């Protein structure tokens, strides 16, 4: 691993004619002035028409923040999400459209996350009954966190409806509190909703993963996949530092090395590693807490682990410390969290 092998919030890798253009189009369709919409983003409307500029995550988040405030509408995230996937992004959209099943479409989304979901990483885990799709911020979303989670879930819902040919019975767990405009969630996502979740995720019964409306083209799908791989390889890096760190922590969580070893494995000194994380608005303990929280939920949901087994897996030798850890990060004790997830 090298210090340049990760996308950061200042890396220009997001095609402005992709998802940002969809959001701009939504705002313009509602009468928002383009100059106010693009203020502080470093983008100009003429650039989108004449060029194909790349922007970074900070610019995209500034655009989202502007649009969110100027639109001031409860349905904005959902309407935006409906346009995001499969989108009109050439090969990366075609690779989704030519998927031979819902599962393959979701796997493509995960594989090409830097191209198809640049702000939020989809994490897919399966058991014998269900697919779980967790959403983790690739870059600090700040006050845009709810908007990003809502449009990401809506985008996947729309994608899977298009691939399968009908609405699928997704269950949605959202990390934020239930808003006053909950009817917008009912309209755009359905009624299988739970708020105040420790982490935002979606759940789908496994039997729906083989669905496919019509015949997929293996040839066109293969061509689109190769072209998407070339686009991915042309990026400065395939994923963000926090995405990479999450994968590392999941792999090493049962024998977690110290900070010095983690930094060394990422090709950095401890000081540089801390500085890179700080620049992304986070720190190592916060990322370790995030990974442990998701893994704890997964052990409860998919494997039915007891509280003691989860604590041991996460290297908590003291039950009191484990209880405090879950209470701090989820607001629930281990017993309460197991019961809440089991509903």
Phi and psi restraints in degrees (value plus and minus 20) as a CYANA .aco file:
   2 UNK   PHI    -143.9  -103.9
   2 UNK   PSI     141.3   181.3
   3 UNK   PHI     -87.0   -47.0
   3 UNK   PSI     -34.9     5.1
   4 UNK   PHI    -119.7   -79.7
   4 UNK   PSI     -13.6    26.4
   5 UNK   PHI    -108.0   -68.0
   5 UNK   PSI      -4.0    36.0
   6 UNK   PHI    -155.0  -115.0
   6 UNK   PSI     121.6   161.6
   7 UNK   PHI     -93.9   -53.9
   7 UNK   PSI     120.4   160.4
   8 UNK   PHI    -142.9  -102.9
   8 UNK   PSI     158.2   198.2
   9 UNK   PHI     -88.6   -48.6
   9 UNK   PSI     -30.4     9.6
  10 UNK   PHI    -123.9   -83.9
  10 UNK   PSI     -18.6    21.4
  11 UNK   PHI     -98.8   -58.8
  11 UNK   PSI     106.2   146.2
  12 UNK   PHI    -104.9   -64.9
  12 UNK   PSI      79.8   119.8
  13 UNK   PHI    -156.1  -116.1
  13 UNK   PSI     -25.8    14.2
  14 UNK   PHI    -115.3   -75.3
  14 UNK   PSI     100.4   140.4
  15 UNK   PHI     -88.3   -48.3
  15 UNK   PSI      97.3   137.3
  16 UNK   PHI     -83.9   -43.9
  16 UNK   PSI     -44.7    -4.7
  17 UNK   PHI    -100.3   -60.3
  17 UNK   PSI     -19.7    20.3
  18 UNK   PHI    -113.2   -73.2
  18 UNK   PSI    -137.7   -97.7
  19 UNK   PHI     -82.3   -42.3
  19 UNK   PSI     -60.5   -20.5
  20 UNK   PHI     -76.9   -36.9
  20 UNK   PSI     -59.9   -19.9
  21 UNK   PHI     -84.2   -44.2
  21 UNK   PSI     -55.5   -15.5
  22 UNK   PHI     -82.2   -42.2
  22 UNK   PSI     -61.6   -21.6
  23 UNK   PHI     -89.4   -49.4
  23 UNK   PSI     -60.2   -20.2
  24 UNK   PHI     -80.9   -40.9
  24 UNK   PSI     -63.1   -23.1
  25 UNK   PHI     -82.6   -42.6
  25 UNK   PSI     -61.2   -21.2
  26 UNK   PHI     -81.3   -41.3
  26 UNK   PSI     -64.8   -24.8
  27 UNK   PHI     -86.0   -46.0
  27 UNK   PSI     -62.7   -22.7
  28 UNK   PHI     -84.4   -44.4
  28 UNK   PSI     -55.4   -15.4
  29 UNK   PHI     -86.0   -46.0
  29 UNK   PSI     -37.8     2.2
  30 UNK   PHI    -125.0   -85.0
  30 UNK   PSI      -2.1    37.9
  31 UNK   PHI      61.8   101.8
  31 UNK   PSI      -4.1    35.9
  32 UNK   PHI     -97.5   -57.5
  32 UNK   PSI     114.4   154.4
  33 UNK   PHI     -88.7   -48.7
  33 UNK   PSI     111.5   151.5
  34 UNK   PHI     -83.9   -43.9
  34 UNK   PSI     -54.9   -14.9
  35 UNK   PHI     -86.5   -46.5
  35 UNK   PSI     -60.7   -20.7
  36 UNK   PHI     -89.0   -49.0
  36 UNK   PSI     -58.9   -18.9
  37 UNK   PHI     -82.8   -42.8
  37 UNK   PSI     -60.9   -20.9
  38 UNK   PHI    -113.9   -73.9
  38 UNK   PSI     -16.7    23.3
  39 UNK   PHI     -78.5   -38.5
  39 UNK   PSI     107.4   147.4
  40 UNK   PHI      59.8    99.8
  40 UNK   PSI     -19.7    20.3
  41 UNK   PHI    -110.4   -70.4
  41 UNK   PSI     -37.1     2.9
  42 UNK   PHI      58.1    98.1
  42 UNK   PSI     -13.8    26.2
  43 UNK   PHI    -125.8   -85.8
  43 UNK   PSI     129.9   169.9
  44 UNK   PHI    -148.4  -108.4
  44 UNK   PSI     122.7   162.7
  45 UNK   PHI     -77.0   -37.0
  45 UNK   PSI     -57.9   -17.9
  46 UNK   PHI     -84.2   -44.2
  46 UNK   PSI     -51.9   -11.9
  47 UNK   PHI     -80.9   -40.9
  47 UNK   PSI     -59.2   -19.2
  48 UNK   PHI     -86.0   -46.0
  48 UNK   PSI     -51.7   -11.7
  49 UNK   PHI    -100.8   -60.8
  49 UNK   PSI     -53.3   -13.3
  50 UNK   PHI    -121.4   -81.4
  50 UNK   PSI     -43.5    -3.5
  51 UNK   PHI    -153.7  -113.7
  51 UNK   PSI    -198.9  -158.9
  52 UNK   PHI    -145.9  -105.9
  52 UNK   PSI      51.4    91.4
  53 UNK   PHI     -91.5   -51.5
  53 UNK   PSI     133.9   173.9
  54 UNK   PHI    -124.9   -84.9
  54 UNK   PSI     119.7   159.7
  55 UNK   PHI    -144.0  -104.0
  55 UNK   PSI     146.8   186.8
  56 UNK   PHI    -122.3   -82.3
  56 UNK   PSI     156.5   196.5
  57 UNK   PHI     -84.8   -44.8
  57 UNK   PSI     -55.2   -15.2
  58 UNK   PHI     -82.2   -42.2
  58 UNK   PSI     -62.4   -22.4
  59 UNK   PHI     -85.0   -45.0
  59 UNK   PSI     -62.6   -22.6
  60 UNK   PHI     -82.8   -42.8
  60 UNK   PSI     -62.5   -22.5
  61 UNK   PHI     -86.6   -46.6
  61 UNK   PSI     -54.6   -14.6
  62 UNK   PHI     -85.5   -45.5
  62 UNK   PSI     -59.9   -19.9
  63 UNK   PHI     -81.8   -41.8
  63 UNK   PSI     -65.1   -25.1
  64 UNK   PHI     -81.5   -41.5
  64 UNK   PSI     -64.0   -24.0
  65 UNK   PHI     -81.6   -41.6
  65 UNK   PSI     -65.3   -25.3
  66 UNK   PHI     -80.3   -40.3
  66 UNK   PSI     -68.7   -28.7
  67 UNK   PHI     -83.2   -43.2
  67 UNK   PSI     -61.9   -21.9
  68 UNK   PHI     -80.3   -40.3
  68 UNK   PSI     -63.0   -23.0
  69 UNK   PHI     -95.3   -55.3
  69 UNK   PSI     -60.2   -20.2
  70 UNK   PHI     -92.8   -52.8
  70 UNK   PSI     -57.8   -17.8
  71 UNK   PHI     -91.0   -51.0
  71 UNK   PSI     -62.5   -22.5
  72 UNK   PHI      27.9    67.9
  72 UNK   PSI      24.6    64.6
  73 UNK   PHI    -146.5  -106.5
  73 UNK   PSI     121.5   161.5
  74 UNK   PHI     -88.7   -48.7
  74 UNK   PSI     -39.2     0.8
  75 UNK   PHI    -120.9   -80.9
  75 UNK   PSI     -15.5    24.5
  76 UNK   PHI     -79.5   -39.5
  76 UNK   PSI     -68.5   -28.5
  77 UNK   PHI     -82.1   -42.1
  77 UNK   PSI     -58.1   -18.1
  78 UNK   PHI     -91.4   -51.4
  78 UNK   PSI     -62.2   -22.2
  79 UNK   PHI     -85.7   -45.7
  79 UNK   PSI     -58.8   -18.8
  80 UNK   PHI     -84.2   -44.2
  80 UNK   PSI     -66.0   -26.0
  81 UNK   PHI     -80.0   -40.0
  81 UNK   PSI     -54.3   -14.3
  82 UNK   PHI     -84.9   -44.9
  82 UNK   PSI     -41.1    -1.1
  83 UNK   PHI    -115.9   -75.9
  83 UNK   PSI     -32.0     8.0
  84 UNK   PHI     -95.5   -55.5
  84 UNK   PSI     -64.5   -24.5
  85 UNK   PHI    -146.8  -106.8
  85 UNK   PSI     118.5   158.5
  86 UNK   PHI     -92.3   -52.3
  86 UNK   PSI     -31.7     8.3
  87 UNK   PHI      54.2    94.2
  87 UNK   PSI    -189.1  -149.1
  88 UNK   PHI    -150.2  -110.2
  88 UNK   PSI      41.1    81.1
  89 UNK   PHI    -131.8   -91.8
  89 UNK   PSI       5.7    45.7
  90 UNK   PHI      51.8    91.8
  90 UNK   PSI    -148.4  -108.4
  91 UNK   PHI     -79.0   -39.0
  91 UNK   PSI     -60.0   -20.0
  92 UNK   PHI     -88.5   -48.5
  92 UNK   PSI     -49.1    -9.1
  93 UNK   PHI     -94.2   -54.2
  93 UNK   PSI     -60.5   -20.5
  94 UNK   PHI     -84.1   -44.1
  94 UNK   PSI     -54.1   -14.1
  95 UNK   PHI     -85.8   -45.8
  95 UNK   PSI     -49.2    -9.2
  96 UNK   PHI     -95.8   -55.8
  96 UNK   PSI     -64.1   -24.1
  97 UNK   PHI     -86.2   -46.2
  97 UNK   PSI     -48.9    -8.9
  98 UNK   PHI    -116.0   -76.0
  98 UNK   PSI      -8.9    31.1
  99 UNK   PHI     -82.9   -42.9
  99 UNK   PSI     123.3   163.3
 100 UNK   PHI    -106.3   -66.3
 100 UNK   PSI     -20.1    19.9
 101 UNK   PHI    -185.6  -145.6
 101 UNK   PSI     147.3   187.3
 102 UNK   PHI     -80.8   -40.8
 102 UNK   PSI     -61.0   -21.0
 103 UNK   PHI     -80.5   -40.5
 103 UNK   PSI     -65.1   -25.1
 104 UNK   PHI     -85.7   -45.7
 104 UNK   PSI     -56.7   -16.7
 105 UNK   PHI     -81.1   -41.1
 105 UNK   PSI     -62.5   -22.5
 106 UNK   PHI     -88.4   -48.4
 106 UNK   PSI     -56.3   -16.3
 107 UNK   PHI     -86.6   -46.6
 107 UNK   PSI     -58.0   -18.0
 108 UNK   PHI     -83.0   -43.0
 108 UNK   PSI     -60.6   -20.6
 109 UNK   PHI     -79.5   -39.5
 109 UNK   PSI     -62.6   -22.6
 110 UNK   PHI     -88.8   -48.8
 110 UNK   PSI     -61.6   -21.6
 111 UNK   PHI     -86.0   -46.0
 111 UNK   PSI     -60.3   -20.3
 112 UNK   PHI    -126.7   -86.7
 112 UNK   PSI      18.9    58.9
 113 UNK   PHI     -80.6   -40.6
 113 UNK   PSI     -55.5   -15.5
 114 UNK   PHI     -84.8   -44.8
 114 UNK   PSI     -46.7    -6.7
 115 UNK   PHI    -112.4   -72.4
 115 UNK   PSI     -54.9   -14.9
 116 UNK   PHI    -125.2   -85.2
 116 UNK   PSI     -41.3    -1.3
 117 UNK   PHI    -164.4  -124.4
 117 UNK   PSI      47.5    87.5
 118 UNK   PHI     -88.6   -48.6
 118 UNK   PSI     -40.5    -0.5
 119 UNK   PHI    -120.0   -80.0
 119 UNK   PSI     -39.6     0.4
 120 UNK   PHI    -162.9  -122.9
 120 UNK   PSI     104.3   144.3
 121 UNK   PHI    -105.8   -65.8
 121 UNK   PSI     103.6   143.6
 122 UNK   PHI    -103.8   -63.8
 122 UNK   PSI     110.6   150.6
 123 UNK   PHI    -138.4   -98.4
 123 UNK   PSI      97.5   137.5
 124 UNK   PHI    -126.4   -86.4
 124 UNK   PSI     105.0   145.0
 125 UNK   PHI    -149.4  -109.4
 125 UNK   PSI     124.1   164.1
 126 UNK   PHI    -142.3  -102.3
 126 UNK   PSI     127.0   167.0
 127 UNK   PHI    -149.5  -109.5
 127 UNK   PSI    -189.2  -149.2
 128 UNK   PHI     -88.9   -48.9
 128 UNK   PSI     -41.8    -1.8
 129 UNK   PHI    -125.6   -85.6
 129 UNK   PSI     -54.1   -14.1
 130 UNK   PHI    -162.3  -122.3
 130 UNK   PSI     141.2   181.2
 131 UNK   PHI    -125.9   -85.9
 131 UNK   PSI     116.0   156.0
 132 UNK   PHI    -135.0   -95.0
 132 UNK   PSI     106.8   146.8
 133 UNK   PHI    -138.0   -98.0
 133 UNK   PSI      84.2   124.2
 134 UNK   PHI    -112.1   -72.1
 134 UNK   PSI     128.4   168.4
 135 UNK   PHI    -137.2   -97.2
 135 UNK   PSI      99.2   139.2
 136 UNK   PHI    -143.0  -103.0
 136 UNK   PSI     112.9   152.9
 137 UNK   PHI     -82.8   -42.8
 137 UNK   PSI     107.9   147.9
 138 UNK   PHI    -100.1   -60.1
 138 UNK   PSI     -48.5    -8.5
 139 UNK   PHI    -157.8  -117.8
 139 UNK   PSI     134.8   174.8
 140 UNK   PHI     -79.8   -39.8
 140 UNK   PSI      98.5   138.5
 141 UNK   PHI    -108.1   -68.1
 141 UNK   PSI     -38.9     1.1
 142 UNK   PHI      36.0    76.0
 142 UNK   PSI    -150.7  -110.7
 143 UNK   PHI     -94.4   -54.4
 143 UNK   PSI     -24.1    15.9
 144 UNK   PHI    -110.8   -70.8
 144 UNK   PSI     -16.7    23.3
 145 UNK   PHI     -77.5   -37.5
 145 UNK   PSI     -65.6   -25.6
 146 UNK   PHI     -85.1   -45.1
 146 UNK   PSI     -63.2   -23.2
 147 UNK   PHI     -80.1   -40.1
 147 UNK   PSI     -64.8   -24.8
 148 UNK   PHI     -84.5   -44.5
 148 UNK   PSI     -64.6   -24.6
 149 UNK   PHI     -83.3   -43.3
 149 UNK   PSI     -62.6   -22.6
 150 UNK   PHI     -86.1   -46.1
 150 UNK   PSI     -65.0   -25.0
 151 UNK   PHI     -92.4   -52.4
 151 UNK   PSI     -51.2   -11.2
 152 UNK   PHI     -86.1   -46.1
 152 UNK   PSI     -64.2   -24.2
 153 UNK   PHI     -86.5   -46.5
 153 UNK   PSI     -60.0   -20.0
 154 UNK   PHI     -83.9   -43.9
 154 UNK   PSI     -59.6   -19.6
 155 UNK   PHI     -81.7   -41.7
 155 UNK   PSI     -64.9   -24.9
 156 UNK   PHI     -86.6   -46.6
 156 UNK   PSI     -59.3   -19.3
 157 UNK   PHI     -79.0   -39.0
 157 UNK   PSI     -65.7   -25.7
 158 UNK   PHI     -86.8   -46.8
 158 UNK   PSI     -61.2   -21.2
 159 UNK   PHI     -80.2   -40.2
 159 UNK   PSI     -68.7   -28.7
 160 UNK   PHI     -87.9   -47.9
 160 UNK   PSI     -51.9   -11.9
 161 UNK   PHI     -84.3   -44.3
 161 UNK   PSI     -60.3   -20.3
 162 UNK   PHI     -89.8   -49.8
 162 UNK   PSI     -61.2   -21.2
 163 UNK   PHI     -87.3   -47.3
 163 UNK   PSI     -62.6   -22.6
 164 UNK   PHI    -106.3   -66.3
 164 UNK   PSI     -41.9    -1.9
 165 UNK   PHI      69.8   109.8
 165 UNK   PSI     -20.0    20.0
 166 UNK   PHI    -178.6  -138.6
 166 UNK   PSI     145.5   185.5
 167 UNK   PHI     -87.6   -47.6
 167 UNK   PSI     121.4   161.4
 168 UNK   PHI    -128.5   -88.5
 168 UNK   PSI     131.9   171.9
 169 UNK   PHI    -101.8   -61.8
 169 UNK   PSI      41.3    81.3
 170 UNK   PHI     -85.2   -45.2
 170 UNK   PSI     126.2   166.2
 171 UNK   PHI    -129.6   -89.6
 171 UNK   PSI     118.7   158.7
 172 UNK   PHI    -139.7   -99.7
 172 UNK   PSI     108.5   148.5
 173 UNK   PHI    -136.0   -96.0
 173 UNK   PSI     100.8   140.8
 174 UNK   PHI    -135.5   -95.5
 174 UNK   PSI     117.7   157.7
 175 UNK   PHI     -94.9   -54.9
 175 UNK   PSI     -34.9     5.1
 176 UNK   PHI    -116.8   -76.8
 176 UNK   PSI     146.4   186.4
 177 UNK   PHI     -91.3   -51.3
 177 UNK   PSI     138.9   178.9
 178 UNK   PHI     -84.7   -44.7
 178 UNK   PSI     104.6   144.6
 179 UNK   PHI    -103.6   -63.6
 179 UNK   PSI     148.4   188.4
 180 UNK   PHI     -88.8   -48.8
 180 UNK   PSI     -42.4    -2.4
 181 UNK   PHI    -119.4   -79.4
 181 UNK   PSI      23.1    63.1
 182 UNK   PHI     -80.2   -40.2
 182 UNK   PSI     -42.2    -2.2
 183 UNK   PHI     -82.4   -42.4
 183 UNK   PSI     -45.7    -5.7
 184 UNK   PHI     -86.8   -46.8
 184 UNK   PSI     -53.6   -13.6
 185 UNK   PHI     -88.3   -48.3
 185 UNK   PSI     -59.9   -19.9
 186 UNK   PHI     -82.4   -42.4
 186 UNK   PSI     -62.3   -22.3
 187 UNK   PHI     -87.4   -47.4
 187 UNK   PSI     -65.0   -25.0
 188 UNK   PHI    -115.8   -75.8
 188 UNK   PSI     -44.8    -4.8
 189 UNK   PHI    -137.7   -97.7
 189 UNK   PSI     -47.8    -7.8
 190 UNK   PHI      92.6   132.6
 190 UNK   PSI    -192.9  -152.9
 191 UNK   PHI    -122.1   -82.1
 191 UNK   PSI     -19.9    20.1
 192 UNK   PHI    -107.9   -67.9
 192 UNK   PSI      53.5    93.5
 193 UNK   PHI    -143.7  -103.7
 193 UNK   PSI     123.0   163.0
 194 UNK   PHI    -158.9  -118.9
 194 UNK   PSI     108.4   148.4
 195 UNK   PHI    -121.5   -81.5
 195 UNK   PSI     153.4   193.4
 196 UNK   PHI      39.9    79.9
 196 UNK   PSI      15.4    55.4
 197 UNK   PHI     -97.6   -57.6
 197 UNK   PSI     127.6   167.6
 198 UNK   PHI     -78.8   -38.8
 198 UNK   PSI     -53.5   -13.5
 199 UNK   PHI    -165.1  -125.1
 199 UNK   PSI     124.0   164.0
 200 UNK   PHI     -94.0   -54.0
 200 UNK   PSI     108.4   148.4
 201 UNK   PHI    -175.1  -135.1
 201 UNK   PSI     143.9   183.9
 202 UNK   PHI    -142.0  -102.0
 202 UNK   PSI     130.4   170.4
 203 UNK   PHI    -154.6  -114.6
 203 UNK   PSI     115.0   155.0
 204 UNK   PHI    -156.2  -116.2
 204 UNK   PSI     111.0   151.0
 205 UNK   PHI     -76.4   -36.4
 205 UNK   PSI     119.7   159.7
 206 UNK   PHI     -83.0   -43.0
 206 UNK   PSI     -48.9    -8.9
 207 UNK   PHI     -84.3   -44.3
 207 UNK   PSI     -36.7     3.3
 208 UNK   PHI    -107.4   -67.4
 208 UNK   PSI     -24.4    15.6
 209 UNK   PHI     -95.5   -55.5
 209 UNK   PSI     -37.9     2.1
 210 UNK   PHI    -111.2   -71.2
 210 UNK   PSI     -21.8    18.2
 211 UNK   PHI     -83.9   -43.9
 211 UNK   PSI     124.7   164.7
 212 UNK   PHI    -177.1  -137.1
 212 UNK   PSI     104.8   144.8
 213 UNK   PHI    -109.3   -69.3
 213 UNK   PSI      96.9   136.9
 214 UNK   PHI      59.0    99.0
 214 UNK   PSI    -194.2  -154.2
 215 UNK   PHI    -120.7   -80.7
 215 UNK   PSI     106.3   146.3
 216 UNK   PHI    -100.5   -60.5
 216 UNK   PSI     128.6   168.6
 217 UNK   PHI    -115.4   -75.4
 217 UNK   PSI      95.1   135.1
 218 UNK   PHI     -84.3   -44.3
 218 UNK   PSI     -56.3   -16.3
 219 UNK   PHI     -88.3   -48.3
 219 UNK   PSI     -72.7   -32.7
 220 UNK   PHI     -83.5   -43.5
 220 UNK   PSI     -57.0   -17.0
 221 UNK   PHI     -84.9   -44.9
 221 UNK   PSI     -61.2   -21.2
 222 UNK   PHI     -85.8   -45.8
 222 UNK   PSI     -60.7   -20.7
 223 UNK   PHI     -83.5   -43.5
 223 UNK   PSI     -66.1   -26.1
 224 UNK   PHI     -82.1   -42.1
 224 UNK   PSI     -57.1   -17.1
 225 UNK   PHI     -86.3   -46.3
 225 UNK   PSI     -63.3   -23.3
 226 UNK   PHI     -83.8   -43.8
 226 UNK   PSI     -61.4   -21.4
 227 UNK   PHI     -86.1   -46.1
 227 UNK   PSI     -58.0   -18.0
 228 UNK   PHI     -86.3   -46.3
 228 UNK   PSI     -58.7   -18.7
 229 UNK   PHI     -82.6   -42.6
 229 UNK   PSI     -60.2   -20.2
 230 UNK   PHI     -83.5   -43.5
 230 UNK   PSI     -60.7   -20.7
 231 UNK   PHI     -84.7   -44.7
 231 UNK   PSI     -60.8   -20.8
 232 UNK   PHI     -85.3   -45.3
 232 UNK   PSI     -61.9   -21.9
 233 UNK   PHI     -88.8   -48.8
 233 UNK   PSI     -42.0    -2.0
 234 UNK   PHI     -99.5   -59.5
 234 UNK   PSI     -33.3     6.7
 235 UNK   PHI     -91.1   -51.1
 235 UNK   PSI     136.8   176.8
 236 UNK   PHI     -79.5   -39.5
 236 UNK   PSI     -48.2    -8.2
 237 UNK   PHI    -182.5  -142.5
 237 UNK   PSI     139.3   179.3
 238 UNK   PHI    -104.6   -64.6
 238 UNK   PSI     -35.3     4.7
 239 UNK   PHI    -179.1  -139.1
 239 UNK   PSI     148.0   188.0
 240 UNK   PHI     -98.2   -58.2
 240 UNK   PSI     145.4   185.4
 241 UNK   PHI     -81.1   -41.1
 241 UNK   PSI     -62.7   -22.7
 242 UNK   PHI     -89.7   -49.7
 242 UNK   PSI     -52.3   -12.3
 243 UNK   PHI     -83.2   -43.2
 243 UNK   PSI     -67.2   -27.2
 244 UNK   PHI     -83.5   -43.5
 244 UNK   PSI     -59.1   -19.1
 245 UNK   PHI     -86.9   -46.9
 245 UNK   PSI     -57.7   -17.7
 246 UNK   PHI     -79.7   -39.7
 246 UNK   PSI     -68.0   -28.0
 247 UNK   PHI     -80.3   -40.3
 247 UNK   PSI     -61.0   -21.0
 248 UNK   PHI     -82.0   -42.0
 248 UNK   PSI     -67.0   -27.0
 249 UNK   PHI     -84.7   -44.7
 249 UNK   PSI     -59.8   -19.8
 250 UNK   PHI     -81.9   -41.9
 250 UNK   PSI     -59.0   -19.0
 251 UNK   PHI     -90.2   -50.2
 251 UNK   PSI     -53.1   -13.1
 252 UNK   PHI    -130.3   -90.3
 252 UNK   PSI      -8.9    31.1
 253 UNK   PHI     -83.3   -43.3
 253 UNK   PSI     -50.6   -10.6
 254 UNK   PHI    -100.5   -60.5
 254 UNK   PSI     -33.4     6.6
 255 UNK   PHI    -161.2  -121.2
 255 UNK   PSI      30.3    70.3
 256 UNK   PHI     -80.2   -40.2
 256 UNK   PSI     102.5   142.5
 257 UNK   PHI     -96.3   -56.3
 257 UNK   PSI     149.9   189.9
 258 UNK   PHI     -94.1   -54.1
 258 UNK   PSI     151.5   191.5
 259 UNK   PHI     -77.2   -37.2
 259 UNK   PSI     -58.5   -18.5
 260 UNK   PHI     -81.0   -41.0
 260 UNK   PSI     -61.7   -21.7
 261 UNK   PHI     -90.8   -50.8
 261 UNK   PSI     -59.2   -19.2
 262 UNK   PHI     -80.9   -40.9
 262 UNK   PSI     -67.4   -27.4
 263 UNK   PHI     -79.6   -39.6
 263 UNK   PSI     -62.6   -22.6
 264 UNK   PHI     -83.8   -43.8
 264 UNK   PSI     -60.4   -20.4
 265 UNK   PHI     -85.5   -45.5
 265 UNK   PSI     -44.0    -4.0
 266 UNK   PHI    -113.4   -73.4
 266 UNK   PSI     -10.8    29.2
 267 UNK   PHI      51.8    91.8
 267 UNK   PSI       8.6    48.6
 268 UNK   PHI    -153.9  -113.9
 268 UNK   PSI     139.2   179.2
 269 UNK   PHI     -94.6   -54.6
 269 UNK   PSI     143.3   183.3
 270 UNK   PHI     -79.4   -39.4
 270 UNK   PSI     -62.4   -22.4
 271 UNK   PHI     -82.8   -42.8
 271 UNK   PSI     -63.6   -23.6
 272 UNK   PHI     -86.6   -46.6
 272 UNK   PSI     -61.5   -21.5
 273 UNK   PHI     -80.7   -40.7
 273 UNK   PSI     -66.6   -26.6
 274 UNK   PHI     -82.1   -42.1
 274 UNK   PSI     -61.5   -21.5
 275 UNK   PHI     -86.3   -46.3
 275 UNK   PSI     -60.2   -20.2
 276 UNK   PHI     -83.9   -43.9
 276 UNK   PSI     -61.5   -21.5
 277 UNK   PHI     -87.3   -47.3
 277 UNK   PSI     -61.0   -21.0
 278 UNK   PHI     -81.7   -41.7
 278 UNK   PSI     -58.0   -18.0
 279 UNK   PHI     -83.5   -43.5
 279 UNK   PSI     -45.4    -5.4
 280 UNK   PHI    -112.4   -72.4
 280 UNK   PSI     -10.9    29.1
 281 UNK   PHI      58.3    98.3
 281 UNK   PSI       5.6    45.6
 282 UNK   PHI    -166.0  -126.0
 282 UNK   PSI    -193.9  -153.9
 283 UNK   PHI    -171.9  -131.9
 283 UNK   PSI     149.5   189.5
 284 UNK   PHI     -81.3   -41.3
 284 UNK   PSI     -63.9   -23.9
 285 UNK   PHI     -82.3   -42.3
 285 UNK   PSI     -58.1   -18.1
 286 UNK   PHI     -83.6   -43.6
 286 UNK   PSI     -59.1   -19.1
 287 UNK   PHI     -92.6   -52.6
 287 UNK   PSI     -54.8   -14.8
 288 UNK   PHI     -86.1   -46.1
 288 UNK   PSI     -61.7   -21.7
 289 UNK   PHI     -81.5   -41.5
 289 UNK   PSI     -61.5   -21.5
 290 UNK   PHI     -82.1   -42.1
 290 UNK   PSI     -66.0   -26.0
 291 UNK   PHI     -84.3   -44.3
 291 UNK   PSI     -63.8   -23.8
 292 UNK   PHI     -83.4   -43.4
 292 UNK   PSI     -58.7   -18.7
 293 UNK   PHI     -83.3   -43.3
 293 UNK   PSI     -67.2   -27.2
 294 UNK   PHI     -85.0   -45.0
 294 UNK   PSI     -61.8   -21.8
 295 UNK   PHI     -84.8   -44.8
 295 UNK   PSI     -60.0   -20.0
 296 UNK   PHI     -80.8   -40.8
 296 UNK   PSI     -65.2   -25.2
 297 UNK   PHI     -81.1   -41.1
 297 UNK   PSI     -61.2   -21.2
 298 UNK   PHI     -84.6   -44.6
 298 UNK   PSI     -60.2   -20.2
 299 UNK   PHI     -85.9   -45.9
 299 UNK   PSI     -56.4   -16.4
 300 UNK   PHI     -89.9   -49.9
 300 UNK   PSI     -66.2   -26.2
 301 UNK   PHI     -93.4   -53.4
 301 UNK   PSI     -72.9   -32.9
 302 UNK   PHI    -108.7   -68.7
 302 UNK   PSI     -50.9   -10.9
 303 UNK   PHI    -132.7   -92.7
 303 UNK   PSI     -30.0    10.0
 304 UNK   PHI      44.7    84.7
 304 UNK   PSI      11.3    51.3
 305 UNK   PHI     -84.0   -44.0
 305 UNK   PSI     130.4   170.4
 306 UNK   PHI     -97.0   -57.0
 306 UNK   PSI     148.6   188.6
 307 UNK   PHI     -79.8   -39.8
 307 UNK   PSI     -61.8   -21.8
 308 UNK   PHI     -84.3   -44.3
 308 UNK   PSI     -60.0   -20.0
 309 UNK   PHI     -87.6   -47.6
 309 UNK   PSI     -60.0   -20.0
 310 UNK   PHI     -84.5   -44.5
 310 UNK   PSI     -64.9   -24.9
 311 UNK   PHI     -79.1   -39.1
 311 UNK   PSI     -64.2   -24.2
 312 UNK   PHI     -85.2   -45.2
 312 UNK   PSI     -61.0   -21.0
 313 UNK   PHI     -81.3   -41.3
 313 UNK   PSI     -57.5   -17.5
 314 UNK   PHI    -108.7   -68.7
 314 UNK   PSI     -11.2    28.8
 315 UNK   PHI      49.6    89.6
 315 UNK   PSI      12.3    52.3
 316 UNK   PHI    -117.8   -77.8
 316 UNK   PSI      89.4   129.4
 317 UNK   PHI    -105.4   -65.4
 317 UNK   PSI     -35.2     4.8
 318 UNK   PHI    -132.2   -92.2
 318 UNK   PSI     101.1   141.1
 319 UNK   PHI     -82.9   -42.9
 319 UNK   PSI     -52.9   -12.9
 320 UNK   PHI     -85.0   -45.0
 320 UNK   PSI     -62.5   -22.5
 321 UNK   PHI     -84.3   -44.3
 321 UNK   PSI     -59.3   -19.3
 322 UNK   PHI     -84.8   -44.8
 322 UNK   PSI     -61.8   -21.8
 323 UNK   PHI     -81.6   -41.6
 323 UNK   PSI     -64.9   -24.9
 324 UNK   PHI     -83.3   -43.3
 324 UNK   PSI     -59.7   -19.7
 325 UNK   PHI     -80.3   -40.3
 325 UNK   PSI     -71.5   -31.5
 326 UNK   PHI     -86.9   -46.9
 326 UNK   PSI     -58.6   -18.6
 327 UNK   PHI     -82.4   -42.4
 327 UNK   PSI     -60.5   -20.5
 328 UNK   PHI     -87.2   -47.2
 328 UNK   PSI     -60.5   -20.5
 329 UNK   PHI    -113.7   -73.7
 329 UNK   PSI     -44.8    -4.8
 330 UNK   PHI    -137.0   -97.0
 330 UNK   PSI     -33.6     6.4
 331 UNK   PHI      58.1    98.1
 331 UNK   PSI     -13.4    26.6
 332 UNK   PHI    -152.5  -112.5
 332 UNK   PSI     129.7   169.7
 333 UNK   PHI     -93.7   -53.7
 333 UNK   PSI     144.3   184.3
 334 UNK   PHI     -74.3   -34.3
 334 UNK   PSI     -62.8   -22.8
 335 UNK   PHI     -84.5   -44.5
 335 UNK   PSI     -64.7   -24.7
 336 UNK   PHI     -85.6   -45.6
 336 UNK   PSI     -58.4   -18.4
 337 UNK   PHI     -85.7   -45.7
 337 UNK   PSI     -63.1   -23.1
 338 UNK   PHI     -79.3   -39.3
 338 UNK   PSI     -63.8   -23.8
 339 UNK   PHI     -87.3   -47.3
 339 UNK   PSI     -60.7   -20.7
 340 UNK   PHI     -84.0   -44.0
 340 UNK   PSI     -64.1   -24.1
 341 UNK   PHI     -89.1   -49.1
 341 UNK   PSI     -46.6    -6.6
 342 UNK   PHI    -100.3   -60.3
 342 UNK   PSI     -29.1    10.9
